Amino acid sequence: MDLDLEKKRWDETVAKPSVEKFKERKADFLSPSGIPIPRAATPGEFDYMQQLGFPGEYPFTRGVQPTMYRSRFWTMRQYAGFASAEESNKRYRYLLDQGQTGLSVAFDLPTQIGYDSDDPMSLGEVGKVGVSISSRRDMEVLFDQIPLDKVSTSMTINAPAAVLLAMYIAVGKKQGVESKQLRGTIQNDILKEYVARGTYIFPPKPSLRLITDIFKYCETEVPNWNTISISGYHIREAGSTAVQEVAFTIADAIAYVQAAIDSGQQVDQFASQLSFFFAAHNDFLEEIAKFRAARRIWAQIMRDRFGAKDPKSWMLRFHTQTGGSTLTAQQPENNVVRVAIQAMAAIMGGTQSLHTNSMDEALWLPTEKSVRTALRTQQIIAHESGVADTIDPMAGSYVIEYLTDEICKRAMEYITRIDDLGGALSAIEKGYMQNEIQDSAYKFQKEVESKQNVVVGVNSFQVEEKRDLERLKMDPSIEKNQVTKLAELRKNRDNTKANELMAQLDQASRGTDNLMPLLVTCMENDLTLGEVCGVLRKTWGEYQPPVWG
């Protein structure tokens, strides 16, 4: 049977008469990335072993482990952190009691940009969008009664990631847990901060030095730690398409790998500790295909471009968070459905860990009840849906394989363009990635405003509503209490030793030695986040984004 002839016959004799009688909803069906969606996909021409293979083998399109969720579910890692370390500790212990299997720390804005709670720059922001952490003492409280050798912890921190990792290592030692026993991830992805998020401190060169210092240090001292979580999530939340999310994330990853190689490291020494972070948005089919395509592209780049020999170096392991920007303040209960669809796409796409957003996050920080519902969403999928019982359940779907191939092709076109511009950092400095994201975000918003894209409850199916959801209330005394604790810490520590360490840090930051051992010592001796970052600010300066035009 000639499938092409049969498809042509079906188009002419079956589909066309039907469309003439029952007009289709749109003239063109496109994915959010602009990929044409076929009316009925058919088998494409492809080499199964070259493009798909088997789970746990190159090119890892079908998953990075041979048995995936048949052996162990993904890590259910709810992102949480607010107010003080004491309040966040209560939330973490609650989530662990409810069946969460990993922790994920959200830090407040001052922590993210390297300021202590008592710094004038922190005024009004302490504990607002995450937990306030200024010292090792805060970190000790944050993980009180949480054994660090039993849980894995992800920390969404970038510019001062080295300092927060040093704090975590110091807290582990205080608990009697050696650094080699620690498991977790720091985001540590500064390039996407320059592109899409903005919580940067230092210029690119010293920022990349901190990152490669972490790579080298963790290779021997914290071998079970993911040294970076290269993030497409924030790129997507800024307005990119799925194709751009994959392309720009992998372009950033290429820059980090090259920086580590340029610093004298061998690719197979650090590559297995790299991880990724993606968003899951609403287009179910495109999102599944996106995750599969990202794995295939990364395996090819690591093997063929960087010459990695170890198959572990070829694996793209990733955390997923459902799409915060897709949540609506209108009819917030609808967000439960959105999150379930997005979570299912991430799981069917082969994620290693997952955060599911709470239905009220478009309004305020989530309550315990809404967080519990978000966690239960993952647990229902894991235990009741059946999708975790077979590996890559959408493999062989004609449209999924078509979309996977298309995303690979279109993402590689972007990566080639970025290479031509001189790499990710050069493309960022020229505003290329930012402009592409802005154009995509503008296009999407115009489509929402014209109702070309329907957002249920926002531009269609609206109702008059009165919100009766419970709201999480913040204690206004948090900032004052944090300032008091910092004053007590500085009063009671060995300030002679603290000043000596700051002088050593100033000298070391001007040289080339790995800074991580000294940073751990600084944290063990109660230097604060702001003091350490203040020393580095004086030495390295602060990043100033370029002006385009």
N, C-alpha and C positions, 0 to 999 in steps of 0.2 A: 504494500500500500504506500502510495506517495502522499505523505502527510501534508505537504504544501498544496498539492492539488485538492485534497480533501478539505483543507481549511478554506481555500478559495471557493470551492463549491458551497460550503456552509455559509460563508459570508454572503454570497450572491443569492442563494436560493432559500436560506432559512433566516439569517440575521437581517438582511436588508429589508425583506417584506415586513418583518416584525417591527423594525424601526420606523418604517413608513406608516405603520398603523399605530404604534405606541412610541411616540418620540422619546428619546433618551433625555435624562435630566440635564445633561450638559453637552455642549458641542465637543468639548475636549475634557477628558478625565486625566488629571495630572496629580502626581504625588506632591506633597509640600515642597519637595526639592525640584519640581518641574519635570519629573520623569513621566513620560506618557504611560498610562496604565492600559494594557490591552483589554479588549472586550472579553476575550477568553484566551488566556495564555496557553501556549503549546510547548512541547519539549524543544529546547534550544540545542544548538550544536556546542557541545563542550566535552572536555576530557575529565571524566569523573575524578580520577586520582590527582590530577593536576589542580583542579579547581575546588574539589570537595575533600576527597580523602576520607579517612575515618577519624572519629573522635580521639584526641590525644596524639595525633600524628599530623605532620606537615600536610597541607598549609593551615590546619587548625580551624578551617571554616566551620566545622561541625562541633567544635568545642575543644578546650585545652586539656581535659581529663578523659581517660578512656571510658569511664563509667558515669561521669558527671553526677547528676543528682540521685542516681540509683544507689550510690554509695553514701553520699552526704549531701544534705540540702545546702543551698547557698547560705552565706552568713546573713542573718536578719539583723541589720545594723541601722537602727533608727538614730538619725542625726538629732542631737539634743544638747542644750546648754543655754542657761539664762541666769541672770542675776548673779548671785554669789556662788562660790564653790560649794558651800553647804547646800543650797537649794538644788543645784545641778546634781550633786551626789545623791540626793533623795530621788530625783527623777531617774538617774541611772539604775539605782537599786530597784526601783519600781519596775522599770522596763526589763531588767534581768529576771525579776520574779515572774513577769508575765510571759517569759519564754524568749526574749531577745537573746541572740547568741554572740553579739559583738557590740562594742561601744563606739560612738562617733561624736566627737566633741565640736560644738559650735562655740567660737570665742567672740567676745564683744569687739567692737570696732577699735578701741584703744589697744587691746592686745594684738589685734591683727596688724596694726601699723607701728607696734613697738613702743607704746607709751604706757607708763604706770598709771594706776587709778588716780593718783594725786597730781598728775601733770595737768597744767591748765588746758592743754589740748584735749584732755579726756572729759572735761566738764559737760555734764548732761548726757554722756554716752555710756557710762559705766554700767555694765550688765544688761544693756538694752537689747542687743541682737544676738547675744551669746553670753557665755560665762566670763567673768572678769578674772584673769590670771596675771598677777604681777610678779610672783616669786614661787620658789619651790614649795614654800609653806602653803600657798594656795593650792598648788598641784597635789600636795599630800592630802589636803581636805577633800579635794575633788574625787580622789580615789580611795577615800577612807572605807575600810571593810570590803574593798574590791581587790582581790588578789591578782596582781599583774602577771603572774605566771599562769593564770587560768583563763583570762579573757584576752581578746585582741582589741586594740584600740586604734581608731582612725582619728586623726586630728586635722581639721580643715584650717591649716595655717600655712602661710607662704613666705612672705618676706622674712619674718623672724623664726622660720621653721627650725633652724639649727638650735636656737635657744630653747624652744619648747621641747624639742627632742632631748636636749641635755637635761632639762628639768625632769622629764619622764624617766630617763635613765637614773637620775639621782633619787627619785622617789622609789623606783624599783629597788635600788641598793638599800634604801632605808627599810623597805619591807623584807629585805633578805633575798631579793630576786636579782640574780645576775643578769647583765645586759644580754647575754646569749640566750636567755630564756624568754625575752620580751618578744611579743608578736604584735604587729600593727602596721600603720601607715601614716606618714605625714604627706600632706598634699605637696608642698615644696615646689610649686609650679609657678615661677615668677613670670614667664613669658605671657601666659594667659592673663596675668594681672595687668601687664602693659596693654594688652589687646582689649579686654572685655570687663575687667572688674575694678581695678584701680587701687587695691590695697598693697601698693608697692612702697618700698622705702629707698633702697639703694639703686645705683645705676646698674646696667646689665653686667659689666665685667666682674665686679665684686660679688654680685648676686649669683652669677654662675660659679664663681669660686666656692661660695658657701655650699652650693648644690653638689659640686663634684667632691668637696671635702666630705660631705655626708655620704656620698657613694662609697668613697674609699674607706672611711671609718667603719661604716656598717658592714662592709664586706667581711671583716674579721670580728668586730666587736658586737654587732647586733645582726647576726646573719639571717634571722627570721623576720626582719623588718623590711617592709616595702619603702624604699628610700625616696620615692616620689610617686605622686598620683597625677599623671599628666591629664589635665582636665579639659574635656570638651564640654562639660556641663555648663560652665559659665559662658562659653562661647555660644552655646545653643540658647541659653537664657537671655543673652544679649540680642538675639534675633536671627542667628544663622539658620541655614537649612541643615538637614541631616547630612547631606553631602559635604557642606562646609565644615560641619562639626568634626567629621572624620578626617577630612583633609588638613584642617588647621591644627588639630590635635596631634596628628602624626607628624606634621611638619615641625611642630614644637619638639616632639619627641626626638626627631632626627637631630635637632640642634643640641639637645641634652646629651645624646649619645656621642656626638662629635666633640662636644666640650670635654666629656670625660676621657675620650681617646686622646685629645690634644693635651690633657693634663698628665698623660703617661699611663693611663689604665688600659687594660686589655678588655675588649668587649665582653668576653665570656666570664669575666670576673665580676661584673656589675649588672649585666642585662637581666638576669633572673630576678633581681630585686626591684625592677621597674614595674609599675602598675599604672592603670588608666582609670578614668572616671568619666562616664557618659551620662547624658540625660535620656529619659524615656518620655517621649511625647505621644500625641494621640493617634497618629496614623499607624495603626497596628502592624500592617504589612511592611511598610517602609522601615519602621523601627526594628523589627526582627531582622530584616535584611541588612540594616546598617551595622548591627553588632557582628554579624557573620562576615560582612565585607571588611570591617576593621581588622578582624583577626587575620584574614587572608593577606591583606596588604602588609600588615606589620611583619608577618612571617617571611614574606618575600623580601622586604626591605632589610630585615636583620640578617637573613641568610645571604642574599645576593649583593646588597650594597655594602654592608659592614663586615661580611665574611665571618659571621658568628658560626661556630661549629657545634656548640651544645644546643640540642633541641629545646632546652628550657629557655634559652635566649630568644627563641623565635616566638614564644607564647605571649600573646596579648591577654593578660588577666585584668579584669576590670570590675569596678564597683559601679552601680547604677543608682541614680536618684530619679524619682518621678518628677515630672516637669512643674516646677514652682510657677513659672510664668503662664502655665495653662490653667491654673486654679482661678476661679471666679469668686468675687465677693457676692455677686448675685446668685441666689439659690445655692448656697454653699454645699448643701447636701448632695448636689450633682457631682461635686468633686470626689465623692466616694467612688462613683462609677468611673470617672476619668482615671483615678489612681489605680483602680483594679485593672483596667485595660492596659495602662502603661506598665504596671507590674508584670502582667502576663506577658507582654511583649519582651520585657527584659529577661524574664525567666526562659521563655522560648528561644530567646537569642543567646542564652548561655552565660548570664552574668555570674560572677563569683560572690558578690554580696549586693545587698539591696536596701535602700531606704525608701519607704513609702510615705509620701506627704500626708499631713492631716487635713481634713476637710476645711478647717477654719483658718488655715495659714495665709489666705488672702486677706484676712481681717486682722489677725493678731497672733501672738505666740500661742501655740496649741495647748489645749488643756489636757489633763491626763486621760479623760474619756476619749477625746478625739485621737490622741496618740495611740491609745489602746486599739481603737477601731482600725487605724492604719496598720498596726502590727498584725492584728487579726486577719487583715486582707492577705498578707503574705502567708500566714499560717493556713488559711483556707485553701489558697492556691497549692501550697505544699502538700497538704494532707487530704484534700477533698477533690481537687480538679482532675487528677491523673496525669497532668502534663509533665510532672517530674519523673514519671515511670519509664520513659523512653528518651533517648538522647536526640537532641535536635529534631523535635517532632514535626517541624515544618519543612524539613529537607525533602527535596523531590517535588514540592509544590512548584508548578511551572512558573507561577507569578513570583514566588519568593526567590527562586533561582535567577529569574530574569532581573528582579530588582537588585539582588546581591551583585550580579555582574555589572549592572548599570552604575551602582554606587561605587564599585571598585574603579571602573573606567573614569567616571567623572571626578572622583576624589584624586586619582593619580594625575589627571590633567591639572588640577589645582596644585598638587605637590610639585609637578614639573615647572609650573609657572613660578612658584615660590623659590625653587632652586635657581631659576633664571634671574630672579631678583637678588640672589646672593644668600638665600636661606631665610629661616623664620625671623631672626632678629632684624635683618635688613628689611624684610617685607613689612615688619611691624613699624620700624622707624620711618618707612616711606608711606605708612598709612594704608597699605594695600589690604591687609586683612580687615582692619577696622571699617574701611569703606565698603568692602564686600558685605560685611555683616550688617552695616547700616542700610545698605540698599535692600537687602533681604527683609530686614525688619520693617522698612517703610512699605515695601510691596505687600507684606502680610497684613499690615494695619489697614492699608487701602482696601484690601480684599474683604476685611472684616467690616469696614465702614460701608462698603457697597453691598454687603451681604452675599458676596461671591463665596466667602467662607462663612458658614454658619457656626456661631458659638452659642450653644443652647443656654438660654436664660439671659444672654447679653444683647445679641442683636436679633434674636428670634425666640419665640416661646417665653416671652417675658410675663411676669405676674407682679401685682402689687404684693409686697411682702413686708412682714414685720419680723425682724430677727429676734429669736428667743434663745440663741445659743449661749452657753456658759462662757464667760470670758476669764482668761488667766490674769490675775491681778499682781502687779509688781509692788514690792515694798519700797517706798521712796527713800528709806534710810540706807539702802544698799551702798550707795556711793560714799556716804559719810563713814560707814563701818569699814569699807575697804581702805579709805584714807587713814583711819585710826590704826588698822592692822599694819599698814606699811610703816607708819611712824614707830610703832612698837618694834617691828623687825629691825629697822635701822638703828634704833636705840640699843637693842640687846645683842646684836651681832658683833663680831670682831671687826671693827671698822678699819683698823690698821691693815688687817689682812685683805679686806675688801678693796682698799685703795691700792694696795700692792697688785692685786689681781687686775684691777682696771688699767694700771700702768702696763702690766704684762700684755693685756689684750690690745692696748693701743700699739705697742711695739710689734706684736705678732701679726696684727692686721695689716701692717706695712710690709710684711715679709711674705713668704710662700709656704710656711709650715701649715699642716692641717690644723684648723682651729677647733675642731670638735673636742679633743681631750681637755683643752683649756676651758672651753665653755662648760663642760661637765664639772670641772673643778670650781668654776665661778658659781654655778648653781648650788653645789654642795656647801659653799661658803656664804650663801644667802645674798649674793648680788641679785638685783632685780632685773626684770626684762628691760625696763626703761633705761637703767644704767648701762647695761651691755649695749643696747641699740644706740644709746647716746654716744658711747665711745666710737662705735663704728660709723655713726653719722658724721662725726667730726673728721674721721680719717677718710672716708669714702665719699662723703657728700650724699645728696638725695637725688633721685631720678626726677628729671623734668621732661614731661612728654613733649614731643616735637609739635610744632605748629605747622599744619598743612594749609596749602592754599595757593 
